Amino acid sequence: MKYVNLTPHEIHLNDGRVFPPSGEVVRVSVTFTEVQGDTCQQIYGEVENLPPYQEGTRYIVSSMVMNALKEGHFDIVAPATGHPDCVRDAAGHIVSVPCFVSAI
């Protein structure tokens, strides 16, 4: 299986595999309401820049992108950053994840 990292970050799995950014980033579009005092609201829209399905390829995206997609995207995965087996550095930042989570 070929993986294409569509995030701006290098993804490390606990088993030592590393997935460098592909240079293409998939995001969820967002707009903002007018600022009221010190706050505003975010309104999420469509997923932007998702390549078409390609046999034998899985696309690595953020969990936000994966959650914004409609069902049926079995070619989409996101790093399992909430998994208890994530490896963290002394500051608590994730160094690697044990696996990916799938969209379905």
The first five atom37 places (N, CA, C, CB, O) and aatype in JSON, in Angstrom:
{
  "aatype": [12, 11, 18, 19, 2, 10, 16, 14, 8, 6, 9, 8, 10, 2, 3, 7, 1, 19, 13, 14, 14, 15, 7, 6, 19, 19, 1, 19, 15, 19, 16, 13, 16, 6, 19, 5, 7, 3, 16, 4, 5, 5, 9, 18, 7, 6, 19, 6, 2, 10, 14, 14, 18, 5, 6, 7, 16, 1, 18, 9, 19, 15, 15, 12, 19, 12, 2, 0, 10, 11, 6, 7, 8, 13, 3, 9, 19, 0, 14, 0, 16, 7, 8, 14, 3, 4, 19, 1, 3, 0, 0, 7, 8, 9, 19, 15, 19, 14, 4, 13, 19, 15, 0, 9],
  "atom_mask": [
    [1, 1, 1, 1, 1],
    [1, 1, 1, 1, 1],
    [1, 1, 1, 1, 1],
    [1, 1, 1, 1, 1],
    [1, 1, 1, 1, 1],
    [1, 1, 1, 1, 1],
    [1, 1, 1, 1, 1],
    [1, 1, 1, 1, 1],
    [1, 1, 1, 1, 1],
    [1, 1, 1, 1, 1],
    [1, 1, 1, 1, 1],
    [1, 1, 1, 1, 1],
    [1, 1, 1, 1, 1],
    [1, 1, 1, 1, 1],
    [1, 1, 1, 1, 1],
    [1, 1, 1, 0, 1],
    [1, 1, 1, 1, 1],
    [1, 1, 1, 1, 1],
    [1, 1, 1, 1, 1],
    [1, 1, 1, 1, 1],
    [1, 1, 1, 1, 1],
    [1, 1, 1, 1, 1],
    [1, 1, 1, 0, 1],
    [1, 1, 1, 1, 1],
    [1, 1, 1, 1, 1],
    [1, 1, 1, 1, 1],
    [1, 1, 1, 1, 1],
    [1, 1, 1, 1, 1],
    [1, 1, 1, 1, 1],
    [1, 1, 1, 1, 1],
    [1, 1, 1, 1, 1],
    [1, 1, 1, 1, 1],
    [1, 1, 1, 1, 1],
    [1, 1, 1, 1, 1],
    [1, 1, 1, 1, 1],
    [1, 1, 1, 1, 1],
    [1, 1, 1, 0, 1],
    [1, 1, 1, 1, 1],
    [1, 1, 1, 1, 1],
    [1, 1, 1, 1, 1],
    [1, 1, 1, 1, 1],
    [1, 1, 1, 1, 1],
    [1, 1, 1, 1, 1],
    [1, 1, 1, 1, 1],
    [1, 1, 1, 0, 1],
    [1, 1, 1, 1, 1],
    [1, 1, 1, 1, 1],
    [1, 1, 1, 1, 1],
    [1, 1, 1, 1, 1],
    [1, 1, 1, 1, 1],
    [1, 1, 1, 1, 1],
    [1, 1, 1, 1, 1],
    [1, 1, 1, 1, 1],
    [1, 1, 1, 1, 1],
    [1, 1, 1, 1, 1],
    [1, 1, 1, 0, 1],
    [1, 1, 1, 1, 1],
    [1, 1, 1, 1, 1],
    [1, 1, 1, 1, 1],
    [1, 1, 1, 1, 1],
    [1, 1, 1, 1, 1],
    [1, 1, 1, 1, 1],
    [1, 1, 1, 1, 1],
    [1, 1, 1, 1, 1],
    [1, 1, 1, 1, 1],
    [1, 1, 1, 1, 1],
    [1, 1, 1, 1, 1],
    [1, 1, 1, 1, 1],
    [1, 1, 1, 1, 1],
    [1, 1, 1, 1, 1],
    [1, 1, 1, 1, 1],
    [1, 1, 1, 0, 1],
    [1, 1, 1, 1, 1],
    [1, 1, 1, 1, 1],
    [1, 1, 1, 1, 1],
    [1, 1, 1, 1, 1],
    [1, 1, 1, 1, 1],
    [1, 1, 1, 1, 1],
    [1, 1, 1, 1, 1],
    [1, 1, 1, 1, 1],
    [1, 1, 1, 1, 1],
    [1, 1, 1, 0, 1],
    [1, 1, 1, 1, 1],
    [1, 1, 1, 1, 1],
    [1, 1, 1, 1, 1],
    [1, 1, 1, 1, 1],
    [1, 1, 1, 1, 1],
    [1, 1, 1, 1, 1],
    [1, 1, 1, 1, 1],
    [1, 1, 1, 1, 1],
    [1, 1, 1, 1, 1],
    [1, 1, 1, 0, 1],
    [1, 1, 1, 1, 1],
    [1, 1, 1, 1, 1],
    [1, 1, 1, 1, 1],
    [1, 1, 1, 1, 1],
    [1, 1, 1, 1, 1],
    [1, 1, 1, 1, 1],
    [1, 1, 1, 1, 1],
    [1, 1, 1, 1, 1],
    [1, 1, 1, 1, 1],
    [1, 1, 1, 1, 1],
    [1, 1, 1, 1, 1],
    [1, 1, 1, 1, 1]
  ],
  "atom_positions": [
    [[0.84, -1.18, 0.0], [0.0, 0.0, 0.0], [0.89, 1.24, 0.0], [-0.96, 0.0, 1.21], [1.82, 1.35, 0.79]],
    [[0.58, 2.16, -0.89], [1.31, 3.42, -0.98], [0.56, 4.46, -0.12], [1.44, 3.9, -2.48], [-0.67, 4.56, -0.18]],
    [[1.31, 5.23, 0.68], [0.74, 6.3, 1.48], [1.24, 7.64, 0.97], [1.1, 6.12, 2.98], [2.43, 7.79, 0.68]],
    [[0.34, 8.61, 0.85], [0.69, 9.97, 0.45], [0.28, 10.89, 1.6], [-0.01, 10.39, -0.91], [-0.9, 10.97, 1.95]],
    [[1.25, 11.58, 2.17], [1.0, 12.46, 3.32], [0.53, 13.83, 2.81], [2.28, 12.61, 4.2], [1.3, 14.59, 2.23]],
    [[-0.74, 14.12, 3.05], [-1.32, 15.4, 2.61], [-1.46, 16.38, 3.77], [-2.69, 15.16, 1.97], [-2.34, 17.24, 3.77]],
    [[-0.58, 16.23, 4.78], [-0.5, 17.19, 5.88], [0.83, 17.95, 5.73], [-0.59, 16.47, 7.3], [1.7, 17.51, 4.99]],
    [[0.98, 19.07, 6.43], [2.25, 19.8, 6.34], [3.34, 19.25, 7.27], [2.02, 21.25, 6.66], [4.43, 19.81, 7.34]],
    [[3.04, 18.15, 8.0], [3.96, 17.63, 9.0], [4.46, 16.23, 8.63], [3.27, 17.59, 10.37], [3.74, 15.45, 8.01]],
    [[5.67, 15.94, 9.02], [6.2, 14.59, 8.88], [5.45, 13.7, 9.88], [7.76, 14.55, 9.13], [5.28, 14.08, 11.04]],
    [[5.01, 12.52, 9.43], [4.28, 11.6, 10.29], [5.19, 10.41, 10.61], [2.95, 11.13, 9.61], [5.73, 9.78, 9.7]],
    [[5.35, 10.12, 11.9], [6.19, 9.0, 12.35], [5.31, 7.95, 12.99], [7.28, 9.49, 13.35], [4.48, 8.26, 13.85]],
    [[5.49, 6.7, 12.58], [4.83, 5.58, 13.25], [5.8, 4.96, 14.25], [4.35, 4.51, 12.22], [7.01, 5.04, 14.08]],
    [[5.25, 4.35, 15.29], [6.08, 3.74, 16.33], [7.01, 2.67, 15.79], [5.2, 3.15, 17.4], [8.05, 2.39, 16.4]],
    [[6.65, 2.07, 14.66], [7.5, 1.01, 14.1], [8.69, 1.55, 13.3], [6.66, 0.11, 13.2], [9.45, 0.78, 12.72]],
    [[8.84, 2.89, 13.27], [9.99, 3.51, 12.61], [9.71, 4.06, 11.23], [0.0, 0.0, 0.0], [10.53, 4.8, 10.69]],
    [[8.56, 3.73, 10.64], [8.24, 4.29, 9.33], [7.98, 5.79, 9.46], [7.02, 3.58, 8.71], [7.4, 6.27, 10.44]],
    [[8.43, 6.52, 8.43], [8.26, 7.97, 8.4], [7.62, 8.35, 7.07], [9.64, 8.71, 8.6], [8.01, 7.85, 6.02]],
    [[6.63, 9.24, 7.14], [5.92, 9.68, 5.94], [6.13, 11.19, 5.81], [4.39, 9.32, 6.01], [5.47, 11.97, 6.5]],
    [[7.04, 11.61, 4.93], [7.29, 13.05, 4.76], [6.1, 13.73, 4.07], [8.58, 13.29, 3.95], [5.36, 13.07, 3.34]],
    [[5.93, 15.03, 4.3], [4.87, 15.74, 3.59], [5.07, 15.64, 2.09], [4.81, 17.22, 4.03], [6.2, 15.68, 1.6]],
    [[3.98, 15.52, 1.35], [4.06, 15.4, -0.11], [4.22, 16.75, -0.79], [2.82, 14.71, -0.65], [4.56, 16.82, -1.97]],
    [[3.99, 17.82, -0.05], [4.01, 19.16, -0.65], [2.62, 19.66, -0.97], [0.0, 0.0, 0.0], [2.43, 20.85, -1.23]],
    [[1.64, 18.76, -0.95], [0.24, 19.13, -1.14], [-0.45, 19.0, 0.21], [-0.46, 18.23, -2.23], [-0.2, 18.04, 0.94]],
    [[-1.31, 19.96, 0.54], [-1.99, 19.93, 1.83], [-3.5, 20.0, 1.59], [-1.53, 21.11, 2.74], [-3.99, 20.85, 0.84]],
    [[-4.21, 19.09, 2.23], [-5.67, 19.08, 2.17], [-6.18, 19.74, 3.45], [-6.25, 17.62, 2.02], [-5.73, 19.42, 4.55]],
    [[-7.1, 20.67, 3.29], [-7.64, 21.4, 4.44], [-9.15, 21.47, 4.34], [-7.04, 22.82, 4.54], [-9.74, 21.22, 3.29]],
    [[-9.77, 21.82, 5.47], [-11.19, 22.13, 5.5], [-11.3, 23.65, 5.4], [-11.9, 21.57, 6.8], [-10.64, 24.37, 6.15]],
    [[-12.13, 24.12, 4.46], [-12.3, 25.57, 4.34], [-12.99, 26.09, 5.59], [-13.11, 25.94, 3.06], [-13.78, 25.38, 6.22]],
    [[-12.7, 27.33, 5.95], [-13.3, 27.92, 7.15], [-13.57, 29.4, 6.9], [-12.37, 27.74, 8.38], [-12.77, 30.09, 6.26]],
    [[-14.67, 29.87, 7.4], [-14.98, 31.3, 7.4], [-15.25, 31.7, 8.85], [-16.21, 31.63, 6.47], [-15.47, 30.85, 9.71]],
    [[-15.24, 32.99, 9.09], [-15.43, 33.48, 10.45], [-16.56, 34.5, 10.47], [-14.13, 34.11, 11.0], [-16.75, 35.26, 9.53]],
    [[-17.31, 34.49, 11.58], [-18.33, 35.5, 11.76], [-17.66, 36.8, 12.19], [-19.4, 35.05, 12.8], [-16.46, 36.83, 12.46]],
    [[-18.44, 37.85, 12.26], [-17.93, 39.13, 12.72], [-17.48, 39.02, 14.18], [-19.01, 40.24, 12.56], [-18.1, 38.3, 14.97]],
    [[-16.43, 39.71, 14.52], [-15.93, 39.7, 15.89], [-16.91, 40.46, 16.79], [-14.5, 40.33, 15.98], [-17.28, 41.6, 16.51]],
    [[-17.32, 39.81, 17.85], [-18.19, 40.41, 18.86], [-17.41, 40.44, 20.17], [-19.55, 39.61, 19.01], [-17.21, 39.4, 20.8]],
    [[-16.98, 41.61, 20.57], [-16.12, 41.69, 21.76], [-14.78, 41.06, 21.45], [0.0, 0.0, 0.0], [-14.02, 41.58, 20.63]],
    [[-14.49, 39.94, 22.11], [-13.21, 39.25, 21.9], [-13.36, 37.92, 21.18], [-12.54, 39.01, 23.23], [-12.39, 37.17, 21.06]],
    [[-14.56, 37.61, 20.69], [-14.75, 36.29, 20.08], [-15.48, 36.36, 18.75], [-15.52, 35.41, 21.03], [-16.12, 37.36, 18.41]],
    [[-15.36, 35.29, 18.0], [-16.11, 35.08, 16.77], [-16.36, 33.59, 16.65], [-15.35, 35.65, 15.51], [-15.86, 32.81, 17.46]],
    [[-17.11, 33.19, 15.66], [-17.36, 31.77, 15.43], [-16.69, 31.34, 14.13], [-18.88, 31.48, 15.38], [-16.57, 32.11, 13.18]],
    [[-16.27, 30.08, 14.13], [-15.73, 29.48, 12.91], [-16.84, 28.67, 12.26], [-14.48, 28.58, 13.22], [-17.6, 27.98, 12.94]],
    [[-16.92, 28.76, 10.95], [-17.89, 27.98, 10.2], [-17.11, 27.14, 9.2], [-18.96, 28.89, 9.5], [-16.46, 27.67, 8.3]],
    [[-17.18, 25.82, 9.37], [-16.41, 24.92, 8.52], [-17.18, 24.61, 7.25], [-16.07, 23.63, 9.27], [-18.41, 24.45, 7.27]],
    [[-16.45, 24.53, 6.15], [-17.04, 24.27, 4.85], [-16.56, 22.97, 4.27], [0.0, 0.0, 0.0], [-16.49, 21.94, 4.95]],
    [[-16.23, 23.02, 3.01], [-15.84, 21.84, 2.24], [-14.35, 21.51, 2.4], [-16.16, 22.04, 0.76], [-13.54, 22.36, 2.78]],
    [[-14.03, 20.26, 2.12], [-12.63, 19.83, 2.08], [-12.04, 20.3, 0.77], [-12.5, 18.27, 2.23], [-12.64, 20.12, -0.3]],
    [[-10.86, 20.92, 0.85], [-10.21, 21.49, -0.33], [-8.94, 20.73, -0.67], [-9.89, 22.97, -0.1], [-8.16, 20.38, 0.22]],
    [[-8.72, 20.48, -1.94], [-7.47, 19.94, -2.49], [-7.31, 18.44, -2.32], [-6.32, 20.62, -1.85], [-6.19, 17.93, -2.35]],
    [[-8.42, 17.7, -2.13], [-8.33, 16.25, -2.0], [-8.17, 15.63, -3.38], [-9.58, 15.68, -1.28], [-9.0, 15.85, -4.26]],
    [[-7.11, 14.85, -3.58], [-6.93, 14.21, -4.88], [-7.99, 13.13, -5.11], [-5.51, 13.6, -4.99], [-8.61, 12.66, -4.15]],
    [[-8.21, 12.73, -6.35], [-9.18, 11.68, -6.63], [-8.67, 10.33, -6.15], [-9.49, 11.63, -8.13], [-7.47, 10.12, -5.96]],
    [[-9.6, 9.41, -5.96], [-9.27, 8.05, -5.56], [-8.25, 7.46, -6.53], [-10.54, 7.17, -5.5], [-8.34, 7.63, -7.75]],
    [[-7.28, 6.75, -5.95], [-6.27, 6.08, -6.77], [-6.06, 4.69, -6.19], [-4.92, 6.89, -6.82], [-5.68, 4.55, -5.03]],
    [[-6.31, 3.68, -6.97], [-6.16, 2.28, -6.52], [-4.79, 2.07, -5.88], [-6.35, 1.31, -7.72], [-3.77, 2.47, -6.44]],
    [[-4.78, 1.44, -4.7], [-3.52, 1.1, -4.03], [-2.9, 2.25, -3.26], [0.0, 0.0, 0.0], [-1.77, 2.12, -2.79]],
    [[-3.61, 3.37, -3.11], [-3.07, 4.54, -2.41], [-3.97, 4.93, -1.25], [-2.9, 5.72, -3.37], [-5.19, 4.96, -1.39]],
    [[-3.36, 5.22, -0.12], [-4.08, 5.79, 1.01], [-3.52, 7.19, 1.24], [-3.94, 4.9, 2.31], [-2.31, 7.41, 1.18]],
    [[-4.42, 8.13, 1.49], [-4.04, 9.52, 1.73], [-4.08, 9.8, 3.21], [-4.97, 10.48, 0.97], [-5.08, 9.55, 3.88]],
    [[-2.97, 10.32, 3.74], [-2.88, 10.71, 5.15], [-3.33, 12.17, 5.25], [-1.42, 10.52, 5.72], [-2.76, 13.05, 4.6]],
    [[-4.35, 12.41, 6.07], [-4.88, 13.76, 6.27], [-5.02, 14.0, 7.77], [-6.27, 13.94, 5.55], [-4.81, 13.09, 8.57]],
    [[-5.36, 15.23, 8.15], [-5.62, 15.51, 9.56], [-6.94, 14.89, 9.98], [-5.64, 17.03, 9.82], [-7.78, 14.58, 9.13]],
    [[-7.13, 14.71, 11.27], [-8.4, 14.16, 11.75], [-9.56, 15.11, 11.44], [-8.34, 13.88, 13.26], [-10.68, 14.66, 11.22]],
    [[-9.29, 16.41, 11.42], [-10.33, 17.37, 11.08], [-10.81, 17.16, 9.65], [-9.82, 18.81, 11.26], [-12.01, 17.18, 9.38]],
    [[-9.88, 16.95, 8.73], [-10.25, 16.7, 7.33], [-11.01, 15.38, 7.24], [-8.99, 16.66, 6.42], [-12.05, 15.31, 6.58]],
    [[-10.5, 14.34, 7.9], [-11.16, 13.04, 7.83], [-12.6, 13.14, 8.35], [-10.36, 12.0, 8.62], [-13.51, 12.56, 7.76]],
    [[-12.81, 13.85, 9.44], [-14.14, 13.98, 10.01], [-15.08, 14.81, 9.15], [-14.05, 14.58, 11.39], [-16.29, 14.64, 9.2]],
    [[-14.52, 15.72, 8.34], [-15.34, 16.57, 7.48], [-15.79, 15.85, 6.21], [-14.57, 17.82, 7.11], [-16.74, 16.27, 5.55]],
    [[-15.11, 14.76, 5.87], [-15.45, 14.04, 4.64], [-16.71, 13.21, 4.84], [-14.29, 13.14, 4.21], [-17.02, 12.77, 5.95]],
    [[-17.4, 13.0, 3.78], [-18.59, 12.15, 3.8], [-18.14, 10.69, 3.85], [-19.49, 12.41, 2.55], [-16.98, 10.39, 3.59]],
    [[-19.05, 9.81, 4.18], [-18.73, 8.39, 4.22], [-18.29, 7.88, 2.85], [-19.94, 7.58, 4.71], [-18.61, 8.48, 1.82]],
    [[-17.56, 6.79, 2.86], [-17.17, 6.17, 1.61], [-15.74, 6.47, 1.19], [0.0, 0.0, 0.0], [-15.31, 6.06, 0.11]],
    [[-15.0, 7.18, 2.03], [-13.6, 7.49, 1.7], [-12.69, 6.47, 2.4], [-13.23, 8.95, 2.13], [-11.99, 6.81, 3.35]],
    [[-12.71, 5.23, 1.91], [-11.91, 4.18, 2.52], [-10.42, 4.35, 2.22], [-12.38, 2.83, 2.05], [-9.6, 3.59, 2.74]],
    [[-10.07, 5.34, 1.38], [-8.67, 5.6, 1.04], [-8.06, 6.69, 1.91], [-8.55, 5.98, -0.43], [-6.93, 7.12, 1.65]],
    [[-8.79, 7.16, 2.93], [-8.35, 8.26, 3.79], [-8.01, 7.73, 5.18], [-9.43, 9.37, 3.88], [-8.78, 6.96, 5.76]],
    [[-6.86, 8.13, 5.71], [-6.47, 7.79, 7.08], [-5.91, 9.04, 7.76], [-5.42, 6.62, 7.1], [-5.5, 9.99, 7.1]],
    [[-5.91, 9.01, 9.1], [-5.33, 10.1, 9.89], [-4.48, 9.49, 11.0], [-6.45, 11.03, 10.48], [-4.76, 8.38, 11.44]],
    [[-3.45, 10.19, 11.46], [-2.64, 9.67, 12.56], [-3.52, 9.45, 13.8], [-1.47, 10.63, 12.89], [-4.37, 10.28, 14.12]],
    [[-3.3, 8.35, 14.49], [-4.07, 8.0, 15.69], [-3.49, 8.74, 16.9], [-4.06, 6.47, 15.93], [-2.93, 8.12, 17.8]],
    [[-3.64, 10.06, 16.91], [-3.02, 10.89, 17.96], [-3.66, 10.75, 19.33], [-3.09, 12.33, 17.55], [-3.07, 11.17, 20.32]],
    [[-4.84, 10.15, 19.41], [-5.48, 9.93, 20.71], [-5.22, 8.55, 21.28], [0.0, 0.0, 0.0], [-5.69, 8.24, 22.38]],
    [[-4.5, 7.73, 20.55], [-4.23, 6.35, 20.98], [-3.32, 6.35, 22.21], [-3.57, 5.54, 19.82], [-2.39, 7.15, 22.29]],
    [[-3.58, 5.45, 23.18], [-2.74, 5.43, 24.39], [-1.29, 5.01, 24.13], [-3.34, 4.5, 25.39], [-0.44, 5.23, 24.99]],
    [[-1.0, 4.41, 22.98], [0.37, 3.99, 22.68], [1.19, 5.03, 21.91], [0.34, 2.72, 21.89], [2.26, 4.72, 21.39]],
    [[0.69, 6.27, 21.83], [1.49, 7.34, 21.22], [2.76, 7.54, 22.05], [0.67, 8.68, 21.13], [2.74, 7.43, 23.27]],
    [[3.85, 7.83, 21.36], [5.11, 8.14, 22.04], [5.22, 9.65, 22.14], [6.36, 7.52, 21.28], [5.04, 10.36, 21.15]],
    [[5.51, 10.14, 23.35], [5.6, 11.58, 23.58], [6.98, 11.94, 24.11], [4.52, 12.04, 24.58], [7.66, 11.13, 24.74]],
    [[7.39, 13.19, 23.83], [8.66, 13.68, 24.36], [8.45, 14.22, 25.77], [9.26, 14.77, 23.43], [7.34, 14.16, 26.3]],
    [[9.51, 14.74, 26.38], [9.44, 15.23, 27.76], [8.44, 16.36, 27.94], [10.81, 15.7, 28.2], [7.9, 16.55, 29.03]],
    [[8.18, 17.12, 26.87], [7.22, 18.22, 26.94], [5.78, 17.76, 26.68], [7.59, 19.31, 25.94], [4.84, 18.55, 26.76]],
    [[5.61, 16.46, 26.37], [4.28, 15.94, 26.11], [3.84, 15.99, 24.67], [0.0, 0.0, 0.0], [2.71, 15.62, 24.35]],
    [[4.72, 16.44, 23.78], [4.38, 16.49, 22.35], [4.51, 15.1, 21.72], [5.3, 17.49, 21.61], [5.4, 14.33, 22.06]],
    [[3.61, 14.8, 20.82], [3.63, 13.48, 20.16], [4.85, 13.38, 19.24], [2.33, 13.25, 19.36], [5.09, 14.24, 18.4]],
    [[5.59, 12.3, 19.42], [6.77, 12.0, 18.6], [6.38, 11.0, 17.5], [7.92, 11.43, 19.47], [6.79, 11.13, 16.35]],
    [[5.58, 10.01, 17.89], [5.11, 9.02, 16.91], [3.79, 8.42, 17.38], [6.18, 7.9, 16.71], [3.43, 8.48, 18.55]],
    [[3.09, 7.83, 16.41], [1.8, 7.2, 16.7], [1.89, 5.72, 16.35], [0.64, 7.89, 15.9], [2.71, 5.33, 15.51]],
    [[1.06, 4.89, 16.98], [1.16, 3.46, 16.72], [0.55, 3.03, 15.38], [0.5, 2.71, 17.82], [0.89, 1.98, 14.84]],
    [[-0.36, 3.86, 14.86], [-1.08, 3.46, 13.65], [-1.87, 4.65, 13.12], [-2.02, 2.26, 13.94], [-1.78, 5.77, 13.62]],
    [[-2.63, 4.37, 12.08], [-3.57, 5.35, 11.54], [-4.99, 4.93, 11.93], [-3.43, 5.47, 9.98], [-5.24, 3.77, 12.23]],
    [[-5.9, 5.89, 11.92], [-7.32, 5.59, 12.03], [-7.93, 5.78, 10.65], [-8.04, 6.49, 13.11], [-7.49, 6.64, 9.89]],
    [[-8.93, 4.98, 10.34], [-9.54, 5.06, 9.01], [-10.84, 5.84, 9.06], [-9.78, 3.66, 8.44], [-11.44, 6.03, 10.12]],
    [[-11.27, 6.29, 7.89], [-12.46, 7.11, 7.78], [-13.73, 6.3, 7.97], [-12.49, 7.82, 6.45], [-14.78, 6.86, 8.27]],
    [[-13.66, 4.99, 7.79], [-14.86, 4.15, 7.97], [-14.59, 3.02, 8.92], [-15.34, 3.59, 6.62], [-15.48, 2.21, 9.19]]
  ]
}
